[in-house]
């Protein structure tokens, strides 16, 4: 599937802006400055506004008078992932448990992400890094419980990310993402932080498509070595 980052349409202007959205607009402003469409002062003023913008609609205001923004809109589409997993798509029992009790636990690298992952941090820390994971399923749920602990969930920046949960004298923070490709994986972080911290966000520079291409290249190279023997 093609997971290239794409520009949202007007129907999504109320969505919360991600860091990738801000970078996209900043790139357009930088191009406009280089082409002489903006003065240095105008560019600086707009970049400052981009950094402070909260929604996609607020970002669009800074580029609506620039040709590059309209050219990209004409050739791209945008989709919104559901806020909750499809009924029956996620099993009740976890495919994997990641537990840290007075310790730390890390799941990262190239690994196959199951449909349900349970993470428990009790006076400890858990890191679940999906930025290089192989997604066999479109929908993945990370159930996170933190008690005097910390749980961090990282995803590629071109998947969708949703969060449902809260904190009891703690912090639950998931940075919502919307992938342009309707077939992109969707990661749901559900949980509670009791005197602890749960955080979900994208890992900048990590794309599902890039990772899959790299894996395929290694497979092809290994196959060629085998055939040359």
HELIX and SHEET records of a PDB file:
HELIX    1   1 UNK A   10  UNK A   12  5                                   3    
HELIX    2   2 UNK A   19  UNK A   35  1                                  17    
HELIX    3   3 UNK A   40  UNK A   52  1                                  13    
HELIX    4   4 UNK A   56  UNK A   61  1                                   6    
HELIX    5   5 UNK A   67  UNK A   74  1                                   8    
HELIX    6   6 UNK A  208  UNK A  228  1                                  21    
SHEET    1   A 5 UNK A  96  UNK A 101  0                                        
SHEET    2   A 5 UNK A 116  UNK A 122  1                                        
SHEET    3   A 5 UNK A 139  UNK A 147  1                                        
SHEET    4   A 5 UNK A 186  UNK A 194  1                                        
SHEET    5   A 5 UNK A 160  UNK A 168  1                                        
SHEET    1   B 5 UNK A 104  UNK A 107  0                                        
SHEET    2   B 5 UNK A 125  UNK A 129  1                                        
SHEET    3   B 5 UNK A 150  UNK A 156  1                                        
SHEET    4   B 5 UNK A 197  UNK A 203  1                                        
SHEET    5   B 5 UNK A 171  UNK A 174  1                                        
SHEET    1   C 2 UNK A 112  UNK A 113  0                                        
SHEET    2   C 2 UNK A 134  UNK A 135  1                                        
END                                                                             
